Amino acid sequence: MPLQQVKGYFRLMRPANIVTAITDILAGVAVAGYFTDTSFGELQLSPVLWLVLATTGLYGGGVVFNDVFDAELDKVERPERPIPSGLITKKNASLLGSLLLVTAIIAAFFVHWRFFPSTAIAIAIAIAALVYDKWGKHHSYLGPLNMGFCRGLNILLGISILPASILSYWFIAIIAVLYIAAITMISRGEVHGGSKSILITTAVFYTIVMISILVIAYRNGNAILTLFFLTLFGFMIFLPLQNAVRNPVGPLIGKAVKAGVLALILMNAAWAAAFGSIIVAFVILLLLPLSLLLAKPFEVT
């Protein structure tokens, strides 16, 4: 297989974004208390690795099918992408997406060697992603919620490492839904420009998300260190968003969207810190340079 074609398959999978999905899992595992509440002798890394593999397949498969369903539109708006450019056929892209999603569900099964809950959540994410790719993205309000639902479930997938924790921390997913819905709303202006009112609404949503994380961190007695990660998070999302508000043209909105997606790593580090998993928080932070590096040769949006 030619090197250019191999790169084309990786472009379909959005490697930089997959790193953000992996940090969802690490954050969810931290929220569940897997590293802080499990005794050292009982601590196993294999369930974490299975979940990482699962989210890699789910996110990768989801974005591959996004390009499969958008192939005709991309011929007009983004002809340089792998499918419309002829580098990758739609059939081969569909096979790749299917393989990734099936692998993800199988990996989730091995977390507990049972159907529920990790496998059930993985199946729900796969369905939600396909619904978004085919229909959800075309709806002004349901689309952003649909995409947010995928990310919220991904956090729950991490939390499912300790199934009982889902009942205690399910509300964390709502905050993720709000954040991703905000990014998805403004992403529609990447090509033709967007609305200042939507960008300002996104800023409000971002603020709500940050306050929510800080309040939870304060209640857990971890506010100071969490504030450190939230400060980095705030700088990364608000500076490009401010530029887009001043001039809501496609390229500036694209930068705001890209920053919002990659900043998920900082948000997830803040979640880990909020629940007392300091080492995990810094491990997540160390994945940011990797994601930024991958974002240079591979598209994020």
Buried (B, 14 or more C-beta within 10 A) or exposed (E): EEEEEEBBBBBBBBBBBBBBBBBBBBBBBBBBBBBBEBEEEEEEEEBBBBBBBBBBBBBBBBBBBBBBBBBEEBEEEBEEBBBBEEBBEBEBBBEBBBBBBEBBBBBBBBBBEEEEBBBBBBBBBBEBBBBBBBEBBEEEEBBBBBBBBBBBBBBBBBBBBBBEBBEEBEEBBEBBBBBBBBBBBBBBBBBEBBBEEBBEBBBEBBEBBBEBBBEBBBEEEBBEBBBBBBEBBBEBBBEBBEBBBEEBBBEBBBBBBBBBBBBBBBBBBBBBBBBBBBEBBBBBBEBBEBBBEBBEEBBBB
